[in-house]
Amino acid sequence: MPRAKTPSTKEPRDAAAPASEPVAIDGVLRDLERVVQELEAGELPLEAALTRFEEGVRLARQGGKMLDELEQRVEVLLADRDEAVPFHRPGDDDDDDAL
C-alpha cells in the first residue's frame, strides 16, 4: 500500500531556481516578525527581552544582507538589457526629479 505524503516530504524544485535562498529569506523574515511580536507584547522579563532584542538585531542584519545579495543578483540579470533598470530605494536622492 502506498504511503501518504507527509508535510516533511520535500517537493522537487525547479533546477534553475536556487534551493536555499527563498526559504532562507522567508525564514529570517518570519523569525524577525515573531521576535517583534514577542517584544511588542511586553510580557517578557527584562533579561529575556534583551536576549530577544539582540536576536532581532541579528536577524535584521542577516535579512538586510540577504536582500542586498538578492538585489545584486537581479541587477546582474537585468544588466543584459538595453537600458539599465536600477533599484530605487526609499530615501535615495534622485537628482533627475529635482530638475
mmCIF file of the C-alpha atoms, coordinates in Angstrom:
data_MODEL
# 
_entry.id   MODEL 
# 
loop_
_atom_site.group_PDB 
_atom_site.id 
_atom_site.type_symbol 
_atom_site.label_atom_id 
_atom_site.label_alt_id 
_atom_site.label_comp_id 
_atom_site.label_asym_id 
_atom_site.label_entity_id 
_atom_site.label_seq_id 
_atom_site.pdbx_PDB_ins_code 
_atom_site.Cartn_x 
_atom_site.Cartn_y 
_atom_site.Cartn_z 
_atom_site.occupancy 
_atom_site.B_iso_or_equiv 
_atom_site.pdbx_formal_charge 
_atom_site.auth_seq_id 
_atom_site.auth_comp_id 
_atom_site.auth_asym_id 
_atom_site.auth_atom_id 
_atom_site.pdbx_PDB_model_num 
ATOM 1  C CA . MET A 1 1  ? 0.000  0.000  0.000   1.00 0.00 ? 1  MET A CA 1 
ATOM 2  C CA . PRO A 1 2  ? 1.485  3.444  -0.940  1.00 0.00 ? 2  PRO A CA 1 
ATOM 3  C CA . ARG A 1 3  ? 2.426  5.749  1.904   1.00 0.00 ? 3  ARG A CA 1 
ATOM 4  C CA . ALA A 1 4  ? 0.634  9.030  2.302   1.00 0.00 ? 4  ALA A CA 1 
ATOM 5  C CA . LYS A 1 5  ? 2.706  12.101 1.616   1.00 0.00 ? 5  LYS A CA 1 
ATOM 6  C CA . THR A 1 6  ? 3.792  13.805 4.816   1.00 0.00 ? 6  THR A CA 1 
ATOM 7  C CA . PRO A 1 7  ? 4.431  17.535 5.231   1.00 0.00 ? 7  PRO A CA 1 
ATOM 8  C CA . SER A 1 8  ? 8.134  16.841 5.724   1.00 0.00 ? 8  SER A CA 1 
ATOM 9  C CA . THR A 1 9  ? 8.424  15.343 2.231   1.00 0.00 ? 9  THR A CA 1 
ATOM 10 C CA . LYS A 1 10 ? 10.246 17.788 0.011   1.00 0.00 ? 10 LYS A CA 1 
ATOM 11 C CA . GLU A 1 11 ? 8.758  18.632 -3.347  1.00 0.00 ? 11 GLU A CA 1 
ATOM 12 C CA . PRO A 1 12 ? 11.108 18.682 -6.348  1.00 0.00 ? 12 PRO A CA 1 
ATOM 13 C CA . ARG A 1 13 ? 12.316 22.181 -7.133  1.00 0.00 ? 13 ARG A CA 1 
ATOM 14 C CA . ASP A 1 14 ? 12.953 23.882 -10.423 1.00 0.00 ? 14 ASP A CA 1 
ATOM 15 C CA . ALA A 1 15 ? 16.590 23.171 -11.285 1.00 0.00 ? 15 ALA A CA 1 
ATOM 16 C CA . ALA A 1 16 ? 17.107 26.799 -12.353 1.00 0.00 ? 16 ALA A CA 1 
ATOM 17 C CA . ALA A 1 17 ? 15.920 28.190 -9.023  1.00 0.00 ? 17 ALA A CA 1 
ATOM 18 C CA . PRO A 1 18 ? 18.380 28.399 -6.124  1.00 0.00 ? 18 PRO A CA 1 
ATOM 19 C CA . ALA A 1 19 ? 17.214 25.948 -3.482  1.00 0.00 ? 19 ALA A CA 1 
ATOM 20 C CA . SER A 1 20 ? 18.201 27.762 -0.299  1.00 0.00 ? 20 SER A CA 1 
ATOM 21 C CA . GLU A 1 21 ? 17.585 31.480 -0.737  1.00 0.00 ? 21 GLU A CA 1 
ATOM 22 C CA . PRO A 1 22 ? 13.787 31.782 -0.957  1.00 0.00 ? 22 PRO A CA 1 
ATOM 23 C CA . VAL A 1 23 ? 13.370 29.553 2.087   1.00 0.00 ? 23 VAL A CA 1 
ATOM 24 C CA . ALA A 1 24 ? 16.219 31.261 3.950   1.00 0.00 ? 24 ALA A CA 1 
ATOM 25 C CA . ILE A 1 25 ? 14.978 34.843 3.492   1.00 0.00 ? 25 ILE A CA 1 
ATOM 26 C CA . ASP A 1 26 ? 11.410 33.797 4.253   1.00 0.00 ? 26 ASP A CA 1 
ATOM 27 C CA . GLY A 1 27 ? 12.594 32.068 7.413   1.00 0.00 ? 27 GLY A CA 1 
ATOM 28 C CA . VAL A 1 28 ? 14.602 35.086 8.543   1.00 0.00 ? 28 VAL A CA 1 
ATOM 29 C CA . LEU A 1 29 ? 11.662 37.426 7.984   1.00 0.00 ? 29 LEU A CA 1 
ATOM 30 C CA . ARG A 1 30 ? 9.282  35.043 9.768   1.00 0.00 ? 30 ARG A CA 1 
ATOM 31 C CA . ASP A 1 31 ? 11.653 34.757 12.750  1.00 0.00 ? 31 ASP A CA 1 
ATOM 32 C CA . LEU A 1 32 ? 12.119 38.526 12.874  1.00 0.00 ? 32 LEU A CA 1 
ATOM 33 C CA . GLU A 1 33 ? 8.363  39.078 12.848  1.00 0.00 ? 33 GLU A CA 1 
ATOM 34 C CA . ARG A 1 34 ? 7.985  36.601 15.713  1.00 0.00 ? 34 ARG A CA 1 
ATOM 35 C CA . VAL A 1 35 ? 10.648 38.436 17.756  1.00 0.00 ? 35 VAL A CA 1 
ATOM 36 C CA . VAL A 1 36 ? 8.953  41.796 17.113  1.00 0.00 ? 36 VAL A CA 1 
ATOM 37 C CA . GLN A 1 37 ? 5.576  40.408 18.193  1.00 0.00 ? 37 GLN A CA 1 
ATOM 38 C CA . GLU A 1 38 ? 7.057  38.980 21.397  1.00 0.00 ? 38 GLU A CA 1 
ATOM 39 C CA . LEU A 1 39 ? 8.755  42.277 22.245  1.00 0.00 ? 39 LEU A CA 1 
ATOM 40 C CA . GLU A 1 40 ? 5.663  44.345 21.434  1.00 0.00 ? 40 GLU A CA 1 
ATOM 41 C CA . ALA A 1 41 ? 3.558  42.142 23.725  1.00 0.00 ? 41 ALA A CA 1 
ATOM 42 C CA . GLY A 1 42 ? 5.625  43.484 26.620  1.00 0.00 ? 42 GLY A CA 1 
ATOM 43 C CA . GLU A 1 43 ? 5.284  40.318 28.691  1.00 0.00 ? 43 GLU A CA 1 
ATOM 44 C CA . LEU A 1 44 ? 8.926  39.198 28.723  1.00 0.00 ? 44 LEU A CA 1 
ATOM 45 C CA . PRO A 1 45 ? 11.178 39.768 31.733  1.00 0.00 ? 45 PRO A CA 1 
ATOM 46 C CA . LEU A 1 46 ? 13.883 42.346 31.077  1.00 0.00 ? 46 LEU A CA 1 
ATOM 47 C CA . GLU A 1 47 ? 16.730 39.862 30.556  1.00 0.00 ? 47 GLU A CA 1 
ATOM 48 C CA . ALA A 1 48 ? 14.630 37.734 28.171  1.00 0.00 ? 48 ALA A CA 1 
ATOM 49 C CA . ALA A 1 49 ? 13.518 40.857 26.302  1.00 0.00 ? 49 ALA A CA 1 
ATOM 50 C CA . LEU A 1 50 ? 17.146 41.935 25.895  1.00 0.00 ? 50 LEU A CA 1 
ATOM 51 C CA . THR A 1 51 ? 18.069 38.494 24.566  1.00 0.00 ? 51 THR A CA 1 
ATOM 52 C CA . ARG A 1 52 ? 15.159 38.601 22.098  1.00 0.00 ? 52 ARG A CA 1 
ATOM 53 C CA . PHE A 1 53 ? 16.117 42.151 21.059  1.00 0.00 ? 53 PHE A CA 1 
ATOM 54 C CA . GLU A 1 54 ? 19.689 41.004 20.348  1.00 0.00 ? 54 GLU A CA 1 
ATOM 55 C CA . GLU A 1 55 ? 18.296 38.148 18.267  1.00 0.00 ? 55 GLU A CA 1 
ATOM 56 C CA . GLY A 1 56 ? 16.086 40.613 16.395  1.00 0.00 ? 56 GLY A CA 1 
ATOM 57 C CA . VAL A 1 57 ? 19.042 42.866 15.588  1.00 0.00 ? 57 VAL A CA 1 
ATOM 58 C CA . ARG A 1 58 ? 20.998 39.849 14.330  1.00 0.00 ? 58 ARG A CA 1 
ATOM 59 C CA . LEU A 1 59 ? 18.066 38.720 12.179  1.00 0.00 ? 59 LEU A CA 1 
ATOM 60 C CA . ALA A 1 60 ? 17.544 42.235 10.787  1.00 0.00 ? 60 ALA A CA 1 
ATOM 61 C CA . ARG A 1 61 ? 21.200 42.472 9.788   1.00 0.00 ? 61 ARG A CA 1 
ATOM 62 C CA . GLN A 1 62 ? 21.152 38.985 8.284   1.00 0.00 ? 62 GLN A CA 1 
ATOM 63 C CA . GLY A 1 63 ? 17.970 39.750 6.347   1.00 0.00 ? 63 GLY A CA 1 
ATOM 64 C CA . GLY A 1 64 ? 19.370 43.059 5.107   1.00 0.00 ? 64 GLY A CA 1 
ATOM 65 C CA . LYS A 1 65 ? 22.497 41.341 3.855   1.00 0.00 ? 65 LYS A CA 1 
ATOM 66 C CA . MET A 1 66 ? 20.427 38.664 2.116   1.00 0.00 ? 66 MET A CA 1 
ATOM 67 C CA . LEU A 1 67 ? 18.223 41.272 0.456   1.00 0.00 ? 67 LEU A CA 1 
ATOM 68 C CA . ASP A 1 68 ? 21.301 43.186 -0.747  1.00 0.00 ? 68 ASP A CA 1 
ATOM 69 C CA . GLU A 1 69 ? 22.676 39.980 -2.278  1.00 0.00 ? 69 GLU A CA 1 
ATOM 70 C CA . LEU A 1 70 ? 19.349 39.250 -3.977  1.00 0.00 ? 70 LEU A CA 1 
ATOM 71 C CA . GLU A 1 71 ? 19.256 42.807 -5.335  1.00 0.00 ? 71 GLU A CA 1 
ATOM 72 C CA . GLN A 1 72 ? 22.727 42.375 -6.819  1.00 0.00 ? 72 GLN A CA 1 
ATOM 73 C CA . ARG A 1 73 ? 21.658 39.138 -8.486  1.00 0.00 ? 73 ARG A CA 1 
ATOM 74 C CA . VAL A 1 74 ? 18.632 40.840 -10.035 1.00 0.00 ? 74 VAL A CA 1 
ATOM 75 C CA . GLU A 1 75 ? 20.788 43.735 -11.260 1.00 0.00 ? 75 GLU A CA 1 
ATOM 76 C CA . VAL A 1 76 ? 23.171 41.259 -12.903 1.00 0.00 ? 76 VAL A CA 1 
ATOM 77 C CA . LEU A 1 77 ? 20.237 39.553 -14.611 1.00 0.00 ? 77 LEU A CA 1 
ATOM 78 C CA . LEU A 1 78 ? 18.944 42.899 -15.853 1.00 0.00 ? 78 LEU A CA 1 
ATOM 79 C CA . ALA A 1 79 ? 22.401 44.084 -16.977 1.00 0.00 ? 79 ALA A CA 1 
ATOM 80 C CA . ASP A 1 80 ? 21.966 42.332 -20.333 1.00 0.00 ? 80 ASP A CA 1 
ATOM 81 C CA . ARG A 1 81 ? 19.042 44.589 -21.147 1.00 0.00 ? 81 ARG A CA 1 
ATOM 82 C CA . ASP A 1 82 ? 19.498 47.564 -23.472 1.00 0.00 ? 82 ASP A CA 1 
ATOM 83 C CA . GLU A 1 83 ? 18.616 50.018 -20.746 1.00 0.00 ? 83 GLU A CA 1 
ATOM 84 C CA . ALA A 1 84 ? 19.675 49.955 -17.117 1.00 0.00 ? 84 ALA A CA 1 
ATOM 85 C CA . VAL A 1 85 ? 16.959 49.334 -14.545 1.00 0.00 ? 85 VAL A CA 1 
ATOM 86 C CA . PRO A 1 86 ? 18.466 50.330 -11.185 1.00 0.00 ? 86 PRO A CA 1 
ATOM 87 C CA . PHE A 1 87 ? 16.623 49.742 -7.948  1.00 0.00 ? 87 PHE A CA 1 
ATOM 88 C CA . HIS A 1 88 ? 15.175 52.826 -6.338  1.00 0.00 ? 88 HIS A CA 1 
ATOM 89 C CA . ARG A 1 89 ? 15.349 52.728 -2.581  1.00 0.00 ? 89 ARG A CA 1 
ATOM 90 C CA . PRO A 1 90 ? 13.163 54.942 -0.439  1.00 0.00 ? 90 PRO A CA 1 
ATOM 91 C CA . GLY A 1 91 ? 15.236 57.855 0.762   1.00 0.00 ? 91 GLY A CA 1 
ATOM 92 C CA . ASP A 1 92 ? 17.639 57.785 -2.200  1.00 0.00 ? 92 ASP A CA 1 
ATOM 93 C CA . ASP A 1 93 ? 18.058 61.246 -3.661  1.00 0.00 ? 93 ASP A CA 1 
ATOM 94 C CA . ASP A 1 94 ? 17.031 61.370 -7.271  1.00 0.00 ? 94 ASP A CA 1 
ATOM 95 C CA . ASP A 1 95 ? 18.766 64.309 -8.961  1.00 0.00 ? 95 ASP A CA 1 
ATOM 96 C CA . ASP A 1 96 ? 16.707 63.790 -12.143 1.00 0.00 ? 96 ASP A CA 1 
ATOM 97 C CA . ASP A 1 97 ? 13.483 64.585 -10.263 1.00 0.00 ? 97 ASP A CA 1 
ATOM 98 C CA . ALA A 1 98 ? 14.921 67.846 -8.925  1.00 0.00 ? 98 ALA A CA 1 
ATOM 99 C CA . LEU A 1 99 ? 15.414 69.319 -12.424 1.00 0.00 ? 99 LEU A CA 1 
# 
